[in-house]
Amino acid sequence: MDAGRRADFVDRTRALLDAYRGGLPGKVKAIEAELHQSARDGDSWRRAARLAHQLAGSAGSFGHAAVGDAATALELLLLSPEPDARPSPALLGALAALRAAVDRALEGA
């Protein structure tokens, strides 16, 4: 690969990574919106679990393992039975851990 094509590849890759990082806060907000949609109706929590699953899968591909791990932990809690209609302290803690991981990913940009 010649120097010009290599530089173009590096620039495109950097732009892709920057775009992904820039979208992380919106992904967390989408999960939060589903959680706060209403009382736990099942559908909104399943959508939140799906969003967390997607984030968990993509984060590692973009070099953000901590975000992926936090999203996986949140997903597992969302898929477990919850007797109350409100998020549990464990679920709120997992959401806070996801936010913190995203913040660290953005700081490292």
N, C-alpha and C positions, 0 to 999 in steps of 0.2 A: 504494500500500500504506500503510495507516495505521500509526501508531507502534507500536501494540500487536502487530499482525501482524508488523511488521518485527522487533520485539524477540523475538517467539516464533521467527521464522525464524533469527535470529542465535543464539539459545540452542540451538536444535536442531542447527544447523550446527556450533556449537562442541562440543556433546556428541558428535556423529558423529566429528569430528576427534580429540577426546580418546580416544574408544573405539578408533579406528584406531591412534593412537600407542601406547595401552596394550597393544595386541595385537602390536606389532612384535617385542618380545623373544621372544614365543612362536613367532612365525613363523621367527625365526632358529634357535631351539632345535629346531623341527621339521626344519629343513634339516640341522642338525648331527646329529640323531638318525638320519636316513636315511644320512648319511655314515658314521656310526660303527656302523651296524646290524651289519655283519660285513665280511668281505673283500668287495671290490667284486664284487657279484653281478650288476651291470647293472640289476636292477629297483630296488634302493634308490637307486642313483645317478640313474636316470631319474626316480624320484619326487622326489629332491632337486632335480633340474633343473626339474621341473614346478613345485615350490614356489617356487624362485627366480624362475621366469618369472612366476608369479602375483604375487609380491611386486614384481617390477620393474614390472609393469603397473599395479598399484594405487598404488604409492608416489607416482608422479608425479601421479596424480589427486588425491592428498591433500596435494600441495605439498612432497613430500620427494624432489626430483630426485636428490640424492646417494645416497639409499637405493636408488632405482630403478637408477641407474647401477652401483652396487656389486653389486646383485642380478643385473643383466644380465651383468656381467663374470664373476660366479660361474657363472651358467647356461652361458655359452659354454665355460668350462673343463670343466664337468660333461659337456657334450655332445661334447667332443673325446675322441678315443681316448686311453686312458691304459694304458700297458703294465704298470704295477704295480698290485697290489691295494690298496695304501695311497694315501691322498691325497698328491699331489705338493706340494712347497714352494709352487708357484704357486697351487695350489688352497687350501692353508691360508692363504696370504697374502690371497687374494680373500675367504675367509671372515672373516678378521680385519678386512679393510677394510669388509665388510658390517656386522660388529658395531660398528665404530667409527662408521660412518654412522648406524646406529640410535641409538647413544649420543648422538651430536650432535643427532639429531632429538628425542630425549627431553629433552635439556638445553634446547633451544630452545622447549620447550612452554610 
